[in-house]
Amino acid sequence: MTPKTIIFIGPQGSGKGTQIAKLYEVIAATDPSRRIVDIQTGRRFRALAAKRETFADKKIADTLDSGELQPDFITHLLWGQAMLDQLDSKSHLLIDGFPRNAHQARVLDNAFNFFERDKVIVINLDTPEDVVRERMSSRARSDDTPESIETRLRIYREETLPLLEYYKTRDNTTVHDIDGTMDIDGVHNAICEALNLA
C-alpha cells in the first residue's frame, strides 16, 4: 500500500473520530509495517481544556464552550508539532479537525509540500444538520450546549463546507462523498470501499 494522506471533513457529530479509529485498524492490519499518524485537533484541544492550568488552557476551554473556532495559530501549532514529531514521507496520515477554513487549508498545503505528500484523499461525511444536531445533543459532552452546537453548525456551513469545492479542484486530490446518515458500520464499509480497502 502506498502512503495515504486522508482528511476527514464533516460537521461535528458526523462521526469523524469514530470512523478514523475504525479506518486506523483496517490500515494497520492491511499495511502493518508502516506507521499511521492520527491527528485529531478536537481531541487535543479538549485535553488542554481539561487541564485548565495555564492562561491558554482556560482560554481554549472557554472557546470550546462557546462553539467558536480556536485561533488559527494554536490550531497550526498543535497539528504542526504533531507532524514534526511523528510524520515522514512514508507514513499514513489521518486528519480530523483541520482545516476548518481557507487559511488553514493553505497552511496545510504548505505542510504537505514539506513532507512530500502530493496525493490527498478527502472523506466528506455528508450529514444533514438535523442529524448531527440530534447526535451532539445526545452525546453528553459538557461543551455541547444548544448555543455552542448552533455556533459550530454555522461556522461549518460558512467556513468549512466551502473547502470541499477547494479540494475538488485541487491537483492530485480525490474527494469521496459518504452518506453520514448510515449507521457506524455502514459508513465504515462505504469508506473502505471508496479507498479500495473493502
C-alpha positions as protocol buffer text, in pm:
chain_id: "A"
residue {
  index: 1
  type: MET
  ca { x: 0 y: 0 z: 0 }
}
residue {
  index: 2
  type: THR
  ca { x: 130 y: 346 z: -86 }
}
residue {
  index: 3
  type: PRO
  ca { x: 132 y: 606 z: 195 }
}
residue {
  index: 4
  type: LYS
  ca { x: -210 y: 766 z: 227 }
}
residue {
  index: 5
  type: THR
  ca { x: -294 y: 1122 z: 329 }
}
residue {
  index: 6
  type: ILE
  ca { x: -661 y: 1131 z: 430 }
}
residue {
  index: 7
  type: ILE
  ca { x: -852 y: 1437 z: 552 }
}
residue {
  index: 8
  type: PHE
  ca { x: -1192 y: 1381 z: 713 }
}
residue {
  index: 9
  type: ILE
  ca { x: -1440 y: 1665 z: 663 }
}
residue {
  index: 10
  type: GLY
  ca { x: -1786 y: 1680 z: 814 }
}
residue {
  index: 11
  type: PRO
  ca { x: -1979 y: 1873 z: 1077 }
}
residue {
  index: 12
  type: GLN
  ca { x: -1925 y: 1792 z: 1443 }
}
residue {
  index: 13
  type: GLY
  ca { x: -2139 y: 1493 z: 1523 }
}
residue {
  index: 14
  type: SER
  ca { x: -2089 y: 1333 z: 1181 }
}
residue {
  index: 15
  type: GLY
  ca { x: -1872 y: 1062 z: 1334 }
}
residue {
  index: 16
  type: LYS
  ca { x: -1527 y: 1160 z: 1208 }
}
residue {
  index: 17
  type: GLY
  ca { x: -1340 y: 1043 z: 1518 }
}
residue {
  index: 18
  type: THR
  ca { x: -1524 y: 711 z: 1527 }
}
residue {
  index: 19
  type: GLN
  ca { x: -1456 y: 648 z: 1158 }
}
residue {
  index: 20
  type: ILE
  ca { x: -1088 y: 740 z: 1186 }
}
residue {
  index: 21
  type: ALA
  ca { x: -1049 y: 486 z: 1469 }
}
residue {
  index: 22
  type: LYS
  ca { x: -1210 y: 213 z: 1258 }
}
residue {
  index: 23
  type: LEU
  ca { x: -1010 y: 304 z: 948 }
}
residue {
  index: 24
  type: TYR
  ca { x: -690 y: 308 z: 1156 }
}
residue {
  index: 25
  type: GLU
  ca { x: -749 y: -59 z: 1244 }
}
residue {
  index: 26
  type: VAL
  ca { x: -807 y: -157 z: 881 }
}
residue {
  index: 27
  type: ILE
  ca { x: -496 y: 20 z: 755 }
}
residue {
  index: 28
  type: ALA
  ca { x: -285 y: -120 z: 1040 }
}
residue {
  index: 29
  type: ALA
  ca { x: -399 y: -474 z: 953 }
}
residue {
  index: 30
  type: THR
  ca { x: -350 y: -422 z: 578 }
}
residue {
  index: 31
  type: ASP
  ca { x: -12 y: -247 z: 599 }
}
residue {
  index: 32
  type: PRO
  ca { x: 137 y: -342 z: 938 }
}
residue {
  index: 33
  type: SER
  ca { x: 493 y: -231 z: 862 }
}
residue {
  index: 34
  type: ARG
  ca { x: 403 y: 133 z: 801 }
}
residue {
  index: 35
  type: ARG
  ca { x: 339 y: 393 z: 1073 }
}
residue {
  index: 36
  type: ILE
  ca { x: -3 y: 559 z: 1093 }
}
residue {
  index: 37
  type: VAL
  ca { x: -10 y: 917 z: 1220 }
}
residue {
  index: 38
  type: ASP
  ca { x: -355 y: 1010 z: 1350 }
}
residue {
  index: 39
  type: ILE
  ca { x: -401 y: 1382 z: 1423 }
}
residue {
  index: 40
  type: GLN
  ca { x: -732 y: 1495 z: 1570 }
}
residue {
  index: 41
  type: THR
  ca { x: -719 y: 1856 z: 1686 }
}
residue {
  index: 42
  type: GLY
  ca { x: -1050 y: 1844 z: 1874 }
}
residue {
  index: 43
  type: ARG
  ca { x: -918 y: 1571 z: 2100 }
}
residue {
  index: 44
  type: ARG
  ca { x: -600 y: 1772 z: 2161 }
}
residue {
  index: 45
  type: PHE
  ca { x: -796 y: 2088 z: 2242 }
}
residue {
  index: 46
  type: ARG
  ca { x: -1020 y: 1902 z: 2486 }
}
residue {
  index: 47
  type: ALA
  ca { x: -714 y: 1757 z: 2663 }
}
residue {
  index: 48
  type: LEU
  ca { x: -569 y: 2107 z: 2709 }
}
residue {
  index: 49
  type: ALA
  ca { x: -903 y: 2246 z: 2823 }
}
residue {
  index: 50
  type: ALA
  ca { x: -942 y: 1970 z: 3082 }
}
residue {
  index: 51
  type: LYS
  ca { x: -614 y: 2072 z: 3250 }
}
residue {
  index: 52
  type: ARG
  ca { x: -713 y: 2438 z: 3296 }
}
residue {
  index: 53
  type: GLU
  ca { x: -364 y: 2504 z: 3433 }
}
residue {
  index: 54
  type: THR
  ca { x: -240 y: 2789 z: 3214 }
}
residue {
  index: 55
  type: PHE
  ca { x: -398 y: 3102 z: 3075 }
}
residue {
  index: 56
  type: ALA
  ca { x: -407 y: 2932 z: 2733 }
}
residue {
  index: 57
  type: ASP
  ca { x: -578 y: 2621 z: 2875 }
}
residue {
  index: 58
  type: LYS
  ca { x: -855 y: 2833 z: 3023 }
}
residue {
  index: 59
  type: LYS
  ca { x: -899 y: 3036 z: 2704 }
}
residue {
  index: 60
  type: ILE
  ca { x: -918 y: 2716 z: 2500 }
}
residue {
  index: 61
  type: ALA
  ca { x: -1181 y: 2581 z: 2741 }
}
residue {
  index: 62
  type: ASP
  ca { x: -1387 y: 2900 z: 2710 }
}
residue {
  index: 63
  type: THR
  ca { x: -1369 y: 2883 z: 2331 }
}
residue {
  index: 64
  type: LEU
  ca { x: -1477 y: 2517 z: 2331 }
}
residue {
  index: 65
  type: ASP
  ca { x: -1774 y: 2605 z: 2548 }
}
residue {
  index: 66
  type: SER
  ca { x: -1877 y: 2884 z: 2311 }
}
residue {
  index: 67
  type: GLY
  ca { x: -1857 y: 2670 z: 1998 }
}
residue {
  index: 68
  type: GLU
  ca { x: -1632 y: 2923 z: 1823 }
}
residue {
  index: 69
  type: LEU
  ca { x: -1321 y: 2816 z: 1631 }
}
residue {
  index: 70
  type: GLN
  ca { x: -992 y: 2811 z: 1819 }
}
residue {
  index: 71
  type: PRO
  ca { x: -742 y: 3071 z: 1692 }
}
residue {
  index: 72
  type: ASP
  ca { x: -561 y: 2959 z: 1378 }
}
residue {
  index: 73
  type: PHE
  ca { x: -218 y: 2997 z: 1536 }
}
residue {
  index: 74
  type: ILE
  ca { x: -297 y: 2745 z: 1811 }
}
residue {
  index: 75
  type: THR
  ca { x: -451 y: 2500 z: 1565 }
}
residue {
  index: 76
  type: HIS
  ca { x: -142 y: 2525 z: 1345 }
}
residue {
  index: 77
  type: LEU
  ca { x: 86 y: 2478 z: 1646 }
}
residue {
  index: 78
  type: LEU
  ca { x: -95 y: 2163 z: 1760 }
}
residue {
  index: 79
  type: TRP
  ca { x: -104 y: 1978 z: 1430 }
}
residue {
  index: 80
  type: GLY
  ca { x: 228 y: 2121 z: 1316 }
}
residue {
  index: 81
  type: GLN
  ca { x: 406 y: 1990 z: 1626 }
}
residue {
  index: 82
  type: ALA
  ca { x: 237 y: 1651 z: 1586 }
}
residue {
  index: 83
  type: MET
  ca { x: 362 y: 1631 z: 1228 }
}
residue {
  index: 84
  type: LEU
  ca { x: 715 y: 1737 z: 1323 }
}
residue {
  index: 85
  type: ASP
  ca { x: 727 y: 1475 z: 1598 }
}
residue {
  index: 86
  type: GLN
  ca { x: 576 y: 1182 z: 1409 }
}
residue {
  index: 87
  type: LEU
  ca { x: 546 y: 1228 z: 1034 }
}
residue {
  index: 88
  type: ASP
  ca { x: 767 y: 1135 z: 741 }
}
residue {
  index: 89
  type: SER
  ca { x: 700 y: 1083 z: 371 }
}
residue {
  index: 90
  type: LYS
  ca { x: 633 y: 709 z: 418 }
}
residue {
  index: 91
  type: SER
  ca { x: 373 y: 721 z: 699 }
}
residue {
  index: 92
  type: HIS
  ca { x: -3 y: 706 z: 655 }
}
residue {
  index: 93
  type: LEU
  ca { x: -167 y: 1028 z: 776 }
}
residue {
  index: 94
  type: LEU
  ca { x: -525 y: 1056 z: 907 }
}
residue {
  index: 95
  type: ILE
  ca { x: -654 y: 1408 z: 979 }
}
residue {
  index: 96
  type: ASP
  ca { x: -963 y: 1527 z: 1166 }
}
residue {
  index: 97
  type: GLY
  ca { x: -1040 y: 1878 z: 1289 }
}
residue {
  index: 98
  type: PHE
  ca { x: -848 y: 2077 z: 1032 }
}
residue {
  index: 99
  type: PRO
  ca { x: -858 y: 2252 z: 803 }
}
residue {
  index: 100
  type: ARG
  ca { x: -1164 y: 2440 z: 924 }
}
residue {
  index: 101
  type: ASN
  ca { x: -1123 y: 2743 z: 696 }
}
residue {
  index: 102
  type: ALA
  ca { x: -944 y: 2855 z: 379 }
}
residue {
  index: 103
  type: HIS
  ca { x: -641 y: 2994 z: 563 }
}
residue {
  index: 104
  type: GLN
  ca { x: -585 y: 2664 z: 745 }
}
residue {
  index: 105
  type: ALA
  ca { x: -615 y: 2476 z: 413 }
}
residue {
  index: 106
  type: ARG
  ca { x: -338 y: 2687 z: 260 }
}
residue {
  index: 107
  type: VAL
  ca { x: -110 y: 2630 z: 560 }
}
residue {
  index: 108
  type: LEU
  ca { x: -183 y: 2257 z: 547 }
}
residue {
  index: 109
  type: ASP
  ca { x: -91 y: 2252 z: 177 }
}
residue {
  index: 110
  type: ASN
  ca { x: 240 y: 2409 z: 274 }
}
residue {
  index: 111
  type: ALA
  ca { x: 295 y: 2127 z: 525 }
}
residue {
  index: 112
  type: PHE
  ca { x: 206 y: 1866 z: 263 }
}
residue {
  index: 113
  type: ASN
  ca { x: 472 y: 2010 z: 34 }
}
residue {
  index: 114
  type: PHE
  ca { x: 728 y: 1999 z: 315 }
}
residue {
  index: 115
  type: PHE
  ca { x: 653 y: 1636 z: 398 }
}
residue {
  index: 116
  type: GLU
  ca { x: 645 y: 1538 z: 26 }
}
residue {
  index: 117
  type: ARG
  ca { x: 282 y: 1430 z: 29 }
}
residue {
  index: 118
  type: ASP
  ca { x: 144 y: 1518 z: -312 }
}
residue {
  index: 119
  type: LYS
  ca { x: -168 y: 1298 z: -322 }
}
residue {
  index: 120
  type: VAL
  ca { x: -455 y: 1383 z: -87 }
}
residue {
  index: 121
  type: ILE
  ca { x: -781 y: 1199 z: -22 }
}
residue {
  index: 122
  type: VAL
  ca { x: -1078 y: 1377 z: 136 }
}
residue {
  index: 123
  type: ILE
  ca { x: -1354 y: 1179 z: 305 }
}
residue {
  index: 124
  type: ASN
  ca { x: -1660 y: 1403 z: 324 }
}
residue {
  index: 125
  type: LEU
  ca { x: -1909 y: 1270 z: 579 }
}
residue {
  index: 126
  type: ASP
  ca { x: -2215 y: 1432 z: 428 }
}
residue {
  index: 127
  type: THR
  ca { x: -2454 y: 1458 z: 722 }
}
residue {
  index: 128
  type: PRO
  ca { x: -2758 y: 1690 z: 746 }
}
residue {
  index: 129
  type: GLU
  ca { x: -2770 y: 1945 z: 1025 }
}
residue {
  index: 130
  type: ASP
  ca { x: -3077 y: 1795 z: 1190 }
}
residue {
  index: 131
  type: VAL
  ca { x: -2898 y: 1460 z: 1222 }
}
residue {
  index: 132
  type: VAL
  ca { x: -2577 y: 1598 z: 1374 }
}
residue {
  index: 133
  type: ARG
  ca { x: -2777 y: 1835 z: 1596 }
}
residue {
  index: 134
  type: GLU
  ca { x: -2955 y: 1535 z: 1746 }
}
residue {
  index: 135
  type: ARG
  ca { x: -2631 y: 1336 z: 1780 }
}
residue {
  index: 136
  type: MET
  ca { x: -2447 y: 1619 z: 1956 }
}
residue {
  index: 137
  type: SER
  ca { x: -2740 y: 1681 z: 2190 }
}
residue {
  index: 138
  type: SER
  ca { x: -2738 y: 1316 z: 2298 }
}
residue {
  index: 139
  type: ARG
  ca { x: -2365 y: 1254 z: 2347 }
}
residue {
  index: 140
  type: ALA
  ca { x: -2346 y: 1432 z: 2687 }
}
residue {
  index: 141
  type: ARG
  ca { x: -2031 y: 1636 z: 2632 }
}
residue {
  index: 142
  type: SER
  ca { x: -2013 y: 1944 z: 2851 }
}
residue {
  index: 143
  type: ASP
  ca { x: -1937 y: 2177 z: 2558 }
}
residue {
  index: 144
  type: ASP
  ca { x: -2242 y: 2054 z: 2361 }
}
residue {
  index: 145
  type: THR
  ca { x: -2485 y: 2321 z: 2472 }
}
residue {
  index: 146
  type: PRO
  ca { x: -2767 y: 2425 z: 2237 }
}
residue {
  index: 147
  type: GLU
  ca { x: -2594 y: 2758 z: 2179 }
}
residue {
  index: 148
  type: SER
  ca { x: -2249 y: 2609 z: 2107 }
}
residue {
  index: 149
  type: ILE
  ca { x: -2399 y: 2346 z: 1876 }
}
residue {
  index: 150
  type: GLU
  ca { x: -2568 y: 2615 z: 1666 }
}
residue {
  index: 151
  type: THR
  ca { x: -2246 y: 2819 z: 1657 }
}
residue {
  index: 152
  type: ARG
  ca { x: -2047 y: 2519 z: 1537 }
}
residue {
  index: 153
  type: LEU
  ca { x: -2301 y: 2438 z: 1268 }
}
residue {
  index: 154
  type: ARG
  ca { x: -2300 y: 2798 z: 1144 }
}
residue {
  index: 155
  type: ILE
  ca { x: -1920 y: 2808 z: 1127 }
}
residue {
  index: 156
  type: TYR
  ca { x: -1910 y: 2472 z: 949 }
}
residue {
  index: 157
  type: ARG
  ca { x: -2169 y: 2591 z: 697 }
}
residue {
  index: 158
  type: GLU
  ca { x: -1997 y: 2924 z: 632 }
}
residue {
  index: 159
  type: GLU
  ca { x: -1625 y: 2840 z: 658 }
}
residue {
  index: 160
  type: THR
  ca { x: -1559 y: 2466 z: 635 }
}
residue {
  index: 161
  type: LEU
  ca { x: -1815 y: 2339 z: 384 }
}
residue {
  index: 162
  type: PRO
  ca { x: -1677 y: 2564 z: 104 }
}
residue {
  index: 163
  type: LEU
  ca { x: -1344 y: 2380 z: 139 }
}
residue {
  index: 164
  type: LEU
  ca { x: -1499 y: 2085 z: -42 }
}
residue {
  index: 165
  type: GLU
  ca { x: -1501 y: 2289 z: -363 }
}
residue {
  index: 166
  type: TYR
  ca { x: -1138 y: 2383 z: -298 }
}
residue {
  index: 167
  type: TYR
  ca { x: -1039 y: 2018 z: -267 }
}
residue {
  index: 168
  type: LYS
  ca { x: -1248 y: 1910 z: -565 }
}
residue {
  index: 169
  type: THR
  ca { x: -1041 y: 2142 z: -785 }
}
residue {
  index: 170
  type: ARG
  ca { x: -704 y: 2083 z: -612 }
}
residue {
  index: 171
  type: ASP
  ca { x: -447 y: 1889 z: -813 }
}
residue {
  index: 172
  type: ASN
  ca { x: -384 y: 1526 z: -710 }
}
residue {
  index: 173
  type: THR
  ca { x: -683 y: 1528 z: -475 }
}
residue {
  index: 174
  type: THR
  ca { x: -977 y: 1289 z: -462 }
}
residue {
  index: 175
  type: VAL
  ca { x: -1296 y: 1371 z: -270 }
}
residue {
  index: 176
  type: HIS
  ca { x: -1526 y: 1087 z: -166 }
}
residue {
  index: 177
  type: ASP
  ca { x: -1876 y: 1191 z: -56 }
}
residue {
  index: 178
  type: ILE
  ca { x: -2001 y: 942 z: 205 }
}
residue {
  index: 179
  type: ASP
  ca { x: -2359 y: 932 z: 336 }
}
residue {
  index: 180
  type: GLY
  ca { x: -2311 y: 1014 z: 704 }
}
residue {
  index: 181
  type: THR
  ca { x: -2668 y: 919 z: 797 }
}
residue {
  index: 182
  type: MET
  ca { x: -2592 y: 547 z: 779 }
}
residue {
  index: 183
  type: ASP
  ca { x: -2505 y: 352 z: 1092 }
}
residue {
  index: 184
  type: ILE
  ca { x: -2141 y: 333 z: 1201 }
}
residue {
  index: 185
  type: ASP
  ca { x: -2067 y: 10 z: 1017 }
}
residue {
  index: 186
  type: GLY
  ca { x: -2244 y: 131 z: 704 }
}
residue {
  index: 187
  type: VAL
  ca { x: -2032 y: 446 z: 693 }
}
residue {
  index: 188
  type: HIS
  ca { x: -1717 y: 246 z: 765 }
}
residue {
  index: 189
  type: ASN
  ca { x: -1789 y: 0 z: 485 }
}
residue {
  index: 190
  type: ALA
  ca { x: -1855 y: 284 z: 241 }
}
residue {
  index: 191
  type: ILE
  ca { x: -1524 y: 448 z: 335 }
}
residue {
  index: 192
  type: CYS
  ca { x: -1332 y: 121 z: 293 }
}
residue {
  index: 193
  type: GLU
  ca { x: -1495 y: 65 z: -46 }
}
residue {
  index: 194
  type: ALA
  ca { x: -1406 y: 418 z: -158 }
}
residue {
  index: 195
  type: LEU
  ca { x: -1044 y: 359 z: -53 }
}
residue {
  index: 196
  type: ASN
  ca { x: -1032 y: 11 z: -212 }
}
residue {
  index: 197
  type: LEU
  ca { x: -981 y: -146 z: 128 }
}
residue {
  index: 198
  type: ALA
  ca { x: -1302 y: -350 z: 134 }
}
